[in-house]
Amino acid sequence: MVQVQNIEFPDRLFYDMENQVWYEPLADGTVRAGFTHWSANFMGGIFAFTPKRVGREFDKHRSFAVVEGGKWVGAARSAFAGTVVATNEILVGRPGLLNTDPFDEGWMLIVKPASDDWRQGLVTGAGIAPAFEGWFATGAYKERTE
């Protein structure tokens, strides 16, 4: 576990720092995805989660879900292209899980990456803390509107 600004980031996961989305490779070649705890806190109390439908394709840097929170409404953007294999129906019914349990019950989607290089550009392990601090220092999160 890596701790940055009092927020925990499990070091087994891969992170898209720009979009604050985590990815967990699964044994069958699919990937589970979710928002980081930092992102969920930034959004405020989450009251709606709308994922792309199972079987739908998505492009790199495009939306694969929409989240509505008390402070932010916008798209969860993917770090790579792929297809939605499963959605977390529990999260659809209880979107607040993004705030309380983003790395376990609050996962968003399971996707099949379009190519084997889906990890390219993502950070994991010891690279998490410096990548987060570098991203945070840019202030880019302040400009996110969708």
Phi and psi in degrees as GROMACS dihedral restraints (atoms count N, CA, C in turn):
[ dihedral_restraints ]
;  ai    aj    ak    al  type     phi  dphi    fc
    3     4     5     6     1  -109.4    20    10
    4     5     6     7     1   133.6    20    10
    6     7     8     9     1  -112.9    20    10
    7     8     9    10     1   127.3    20    10
    9    10    11    12     1  -134.0    20    10
   10    11    12    13     1   125.7    20    10
   12    13    14    15     1    49.9    20    10
   13    14    15    16     1    44.4    20    10
   15    16    17    18     1    63.0    20    10
   16    17    18    19     1    19.1    20    10
   18    19    20    21     1  -115.6    20    10
   19    20    21    22     1   133.7    20    10
   21    22    23    24     1   -91.1    20    10
   22    23    24    25     1   138.3    20    10
   24    25    26    27     1  -124.8    20    10
   25    26    27    28     1   108.6    20    10
   27    28    29    30     1   -57.2    20    10
   28    29    30    31     1   126.2    20    10
   30    31    32    33     1   -78.7    20    10
   31    32    33    34     1    -0.6    20    10
   33    34    35    36     1   -84.7    20    10
   34    35    36    37     1   -13.7    20    10
   36    37    38    39     1   -93.4    20    10
   37    38    39    40     1   163.9    20    10
   39    40    41    42     1  -108.1    20    10
   40    41    42    43     1   137.8    20    10
   42    43    44    45     1  -122.1    20    10
   43    44    45    46     1   137.1    20    10
   45    46    47    48     1   -97.9    20    10
   46    47    48    49     1    99.0    20    10
   48    49    50    51     1   -64.4    20    10
   49    50    51    52     1   -39.7    20    10
   51    52    53    54     1   -58.0    20    10
   52    53    54    55     1   -40.4    20    10
   54    55    56    57     1  -102.9    20    10
   55    56    57    58     1    -3.1    20    10
   57    58    59    60     1    54.3    20    10
   58    59    60    61     1    44.9    20    10
   60    61    62    63     1  -115.6    20    10
   61    62    63    64     1   137.7    20    10
   63    64    65    66     1  -105.7    20    10
   64    65    66    67     1   155.7    20    10
   66    67    68    69     1  -134.8    20    10
   67    68    69    70     1   136.3    20    10
   69    70    71    72     1  -124.9    20    10
   70    71    72    73     1   113.7    20    10
   72    73    74    75     1   -66.1    20    10
   73    74    75    76     1   135.2    20    10
   75    76    77    78     1  -106.5    20    10
   76    77    78    79     1   160.1    20    10
   78    79    80    81     1   -59.4    20    10
   79    80    81    82     1   -28.7    20    10
   81    82    83    84     1   -87.5    20    10
   82    83    84    85     1     7.5    20    10
   84    85    86    87     1    92.0    20    10
   85    86    87    88     1    -4.9    20    10
   87    88    89    90     1   -87.1    20    10
   88    89    90    91     1   174.6    20    10
   90    91    92    93     1  -136.3    20    10
   91    92    93    94     1   128.4    20    10
   93    94    95    96     1   -86.1    20    10
   94    95    96    97     1   141.3    20    10
   96    97    98    99     1  -131.1    20    10
   97    98    99   100     1   149.6    20    10
   99   100   101   102     1  -162.4    20    10
  100   101   102   103     1   169.1    20    10
  102   103   104   105     1   -82.0    20    10
  103   104   105   106     1   150.5    20    10
  105   106   107   108     1   -72.0    20    10
  106   107   108   109     1   162.4    20    10
  108   109   110   111     1   -62.5    20    10
  109   110   111   112     1   -38.4    20    10
  111   112   113   114     1   -58.9    20    10
  112   113   114   115     1   -46.7    20    10
  114   115   116   117     1   -61.8    20    10
  115   116   117   118     1   -45.0    20    10
  117   118   119   120     1   -60.8    20    10
  118   119   120   121     1   -41.4    20    10
  120   121   122   123     1   -63.8    20    10
  121   122   123   124     1   -40.2    20    10
  123   124   125   126     1   -61.6    20    10
  124   125   126   127     1   -35.9    20    10
  126   127   128   129     1   -74.7    20    10
  127   128   129   130     1   -17.5    20    10
  129   130   131   132     1    82.3    20    10
  130   131   132   133     1  -163.9    20    10
  132   133   134   135     1   -64.4    20    10
  133   134   135   136     1   120.1    20    10
  135   136   137   138     1   -81.1    20    10
  136   137   138   139     1   128.1    20    10
  138   139   140   141     1  -121.6    20    10
  139   140   141   142     1    -2.7    20    10
  141   142   143   144     1  -154.3    20    10
  142   143   144   145     1   139.3    20    10
  144   145   146   147     1  -134.5    20    10
  145   146   147   148     1   120.3    20    10
  147   148   149   150     1  -126.3    20    10
  148   149   150   151     1   102.0    20    10
  150   151   152   153     1   -84.8    20    10
  151   152   153   154     1   160.5    20    10
  153   154   155   156     1   -62.7    20    10
  154   155   156   157     1   152.7    20    10
  156   157   158   159     1   -72.2    20    10
  157   158   159   160     1   152.0    20    10
  159   160   161   162     1   -57.3    20    10
  160   161   162   163     1   135.1    20    10
  162   163   164   165     1    93.3    20    10
  163   164   165   166     1   -13.2    20    10
  165   166   167   168     1   -79.6    20    10
  166   167   168   169     1   139.7    20    10
  168   169   170   171     1   -88.7    20    10
  169   170   171   172     1   157.5    20    10
  171   172   173   174     1  -141.7    20    10
  172   173   174   175     1   151.9    20    10
  174   175   176   177     1   -97.0    20    10
  175   176   177   178     1   160.3    20    10
  177   178   179   180     1   -58.3    20    10
  178   179   180   181     1   136.1    20    10
  180   181   182   183     1    68.2    20    10
  181   182   183   184     1    15.6    20    10
  183   184   185   186     1  -112.0    20    10
  184   185   186   187     1   165.1    20    10
  186   187   188   189     1   -68.7    20    10
  187   188   189   190     1   137.3    20    10
  189   190   191   192     1  -124.8    20    10
  190   191   192   193     1     4.1    20    10
  192   193   194   195     1  -168.4    20    10
  193   194   195   196     1   159.6    20    10
  195   196   197   198     1  -123.4    20    10
  196   197   198   199     1   137.5    20    10
  198   199   200   201     1  -126.5    20    10
  199   200   201   202     1   137.5    20    10
  201   202   203   204     1  -119.6    20    10
  202   203   204   205     1   124.3    20    10
  204   205   206   207     1  -128.4    20    10
  205   206   207   208     1   175.1    20    10
  207   208   209   210     1   -65.1    20    10
  208   209   210   211     1   -27.0    20    10
  210   211   212   213     1  -113.7    20    10
  211   212   213   214     1   -11.7    20    10
  213   214   215   216     1  -156.0    20    10
  214   215   216   217     1   137.8    20    10
  216   217   218   219     1  -126.5    20    10
  217   218   219   220     1   129.2    20    10
  219   220   221   222     1  -179.6    20    10
  220   221   222   223     1  -172.7    20    10
  222   223   224   225     1   -94.4    20    10
  223   224   225   226     1   141.2    20    10
  225   226   227   228     1   -85.9    20    10
  226   227   228   229     1   117.1    20    10
  228   229   230   231     1  -102.3    20    10
  229   230   231   232     1   138.7    20    10
  231   232   233   234     1   -85.9    20    10
  232   233   234   235     1   146.5    20    10
  234   235   236   237     1   -83.0    20    10
  235   236   237   238     1    -7.6    20    10
  237   238   239   240     1  -155.3    20    10
  238   239   240   241     1   164.5    20    10
  240   241   242   243     1   -81.2    20    10
  241   242   243   244     1   152.8    20    10
  243   244   245   246     1   179.5    20    10
  244   245   246   247     1  -162.8    20    10
  246   247   248   249     1  -133.2    20    10
  247   248   249   250     1   138.5    20    10
  249   250   251   252     1   -73.0    20    10
  250   251   252   253     1   124.9    20    10
  252   253   254   255     1  -101.2    20    10
  253   254   255   256     1   -36.8    20    10
  255   256   257   258     1  -154.8    20    10
  256   257   258   259     1   152.4    20    10
  258   259   260   261     1  -120.8    20    10
  259   260   261   262     1   155.0    20    10
  261   262   263   264     1   -85.0    20    10
  262   263   264   265     1    93.3    20    10
  264   265   266   267     1   -64.3    20    10
  265   266   267   268     1   -28.2    20    10
  267   268   269   270     1   -64.1    20    10
  268   269   270   271     1   -40.5    20    10
  270   271   272   273     1   -66.4    20    10
  271   272   273   274     1   -36.3    20    10
  273   274   275   276     1   -58.1    20    10
  274   275   276   277     1   -43.1    20    10
  276   277   278   279     1   -79.4    20    10
  277   278   279   280     1   -26.7    20    10
  279   280   281   282     1  -133.2    20    10
  280   281   282   283     1    68.4    20    10
  282   283   284   285     1   -61.0    20    10
  283   284   285   286     1   -20.3    20    10
  285   286   287   288     1   -62.0    20    10
  286   287   288   289     1   -14.7    20    10
  288   289   290   291     1   -60.9    20    10
  289   290   291   292     1   -24.6    20    10
  291   292   293   294     1   -60.9    20    10
  292   293   294   295     1   -34.4    20    10
  294   295   296   297     1   -79.2    20    10
  295   296   297   298     1   -39.1    20    10
  297   298   299   300     1   -94.4    20    10
  298   299   300   301     1   -25.9    20    10
  300   301   302   303     1  -150.2    20    10
  301   302   303   304     1    58.5    20    10
  303   304   305   306     1   -65.6    20    10
  304   305   306   307     1   -22.5    20    10
  306   307   308   309     1   -97.6    20    10
  307   308   309   310     1    -5.8    20    10
  309   310   311   312     1  -126.1    20    10
  310   311   312   313     1   -96.8    20    10
  312   313   314   315     1   -64.8    20    10
  313   314   315   316     1   -20.0    20    10
  315   316   317   318     1   -91.2    20    10
  316   317   318   319     1    16.4    20    10
  318   319   320   321     1   -62.4    20    10
  319   320   321   322     1   155.8    20    10
  321   322   323   324     1   -99.3    20    10
  322   323   324   325     1   -55.3    20    10
  324   325   326   327     1  -141.3    20    10
  325   326   327   328     1   159.6    20    10
  327   328   329   330     1  -116.3    20    10
  328   329   330   331     1   128.5    20    10
  330   331   332   333     1  -127.0    20    10
  331   332   333   334     1   157.3    20    10
  333   334   335   336     1  -108.4    20    10
  334   335   336   337     1   112.8    20    10
  336   337   338   339     1   -61.9    20    10
  337   338   339   340     1   146.3    20    10
  339   340   341   342     1   -72.3    20    10
  340   341   342   343     1   -23.0    20    10
  342   343   344   345     1  -144.1    20    10
  343   344   345   346     1   164.2    20    10
  345   346   347   348     1   -73.7    20    10
  346   347   348   349     1   -11.9    20    10
  348   349   350   351     1   -93.2    20    10
  349   350   351   352     1    26.5    20    10
  351   352   353   354     1   -59.9    20    10
  352   353   354   355     1   -23.1    20    10
  354   355   356   357     1   -76.2    20    10
  355   356   357   358     1   -13.0    20    10
  357   358   359   360     1   -58.2    20    10
  358   359   360   361     1   126.4    20    10
  360   361   362   363     1    87.9    20    10
  361   362   363   364     1    -6.5    20    10
  363   364   365   366     1   -92.6    20    10
  364   365   366   367     1   155.9    20    10
  366   367   368   369     1  -116.1    20    10
  367   368   369   370     1   151.9    20    10
  369   370   371   372     1  -150.6    20    10
  370   371   372   373     1   169.1    20    10
  372   373   374   375     1    55.9    20    10
  373   374   375   376     1  -133.0    20    10
  375   376   377   378     1   -64.5    20    10
  376   377   378   379     1   -17.5    20    10
  378   379   380   381     1   -79.1    20    10
  379   380   381   382     1    -9.7    20    10
  381   382   383   384     1   -64.1    20    10
  382   383   384   385     1   -53.2    20    10
  384   385   386   387     1   -59.9    20    10
  385   386   387   388     1   -51.6    20    10
  387   388   389   390     1   -65.9    20    10
  388   389   390   391     1   -33.5    20    10
  390   391   392   393     1   -66.6    20    10
  391   392   393   394     1   -42.9    20    10
  393   394   395   396     1   -65.4    20    10
  394   395   396   397     1   -47.9    20    10
  396   397   398   399     1   -59.9    20    10
  397   398   399   400     1   -41.3    20    10
  399   400   401   402     1   -63.8    20    10
  400   401   402   403     1   -44.4    20    10
  402   403   404   405     1   -64.0    20    10
  403   404   405   406     1   -45.8    20    10
  405   406   407   408     1   -62.1    20    10
  406   407   408   409     1   -39.5    20    10
  408   409   410   411     1   -62.7    20    10
  409   410   411   412     1   -26.5    20    10
  411   412   413   414     1   -71.6    20    10
  412   413   414   415     1   -23.1    20    10
  414   415   416   417     1    73.0    20    10
  415   416   417   418     1    11.7    20    10
  417   418   419   420     1   -58.2    20    10
  418   419   420   421     1   -31.1    20    10
  420   421   422   423     1   -61.9    20    10
  421   422   423   424     1   -25.4    20    10
  423   424   425   426     1   -69.4    20    10
  424   425   426   427     1   -22.7    20    10
  426   427   428   429     1   -94.6    20    10
  427   428   429   430     1    -3.5    20    10
  429   430   431   432     1   -70.0    20    10
  430   431   432   433     1   122.0    20    10
  432   433   434   435     1  -122.0    20    10
  433   434   435   436     1   -10.5    20    10
